[in-house]
């Protein structure tokens, strides 16, 4: 069960990071939320089993990077009609 959340978390975090640097940065919100929820589930399972993994940190790092890029693009990019 833990490996499923790790794989899903990595895929959605990488997808969110890729979407955050493209002009479709508004669509990056959905993979950010999915990756964050998967990261929290991995954290909960790891605490329950008393194991430490670096994968949680990598998923959260990618989520933070993509969230910052999405917020930056949302604030500083102006739409021209």
N, C-alpha and C positions, 0 to 999 in steps of 0.2 A: 504494500500500500504506500509506503514511504517513497519507493522508487517511482511510482506513478506520479505523485505530486512533484517530485524533483524534476522529472522529464517535462511535465506540463508547465511547471514554473519556469524552467529554462527556456522552453520554446516561446512561451508568451512574453517573457522578459526580453528576449532577443527580438521578437516581432515588435514589441512596443518601442524598443530602441531604434529599430530600422524605420518604423513609421514616424517616430518623433523627428527624424532628420529630413524627412521628405516633406513635400508641400501638404501631404495628408496628415499633418500632425494632430488634427482634432480626432482622428480615428484611433490614436494611440491610447486613449483613455480606457477603452475596454480591455486591451491586453495588460495594461498597467494594473487594473483592478484584479484581473484573473491571477497575474503573477504575485501580487501582494497577498491575495487570499491563499494561494498555494504555499507561499513562503511562511505564512502564519500557521498553516496546517503542518508543514514540515517542522517548524519550531515547536509546536505542541507535541508532535509525535516524538521528536528528539528529547524533549524534556521528560516525557513519559518513560522512554527507554534508557535515559541517562547516557545518550551518545552525543558527541559533538561533531558537527559537520561544517565544512567550509562552504558547502553549496548554498546554505542559507544566506551567508554574507554576500556571495556573488549574485544571487537572485535579487536581494535587496539593493545592492549597488547598481545593478542594471535598471531596476525600477526607479531608483532615485535619479539616475542620469536621464532617463527618458521623461520622467515627470518634470524635471527642471527644464529640459529642452522644450517640452510641450507648453509649459507655462510661459517661458521666454518668448516663444513664437506667438503665443496668444496675446501677450501684452505688447510686444514691440512691432509685430507685423501689422501693417494697415491694409485694408482691403480697398482696392480702387475699382470704381464703377465706370 
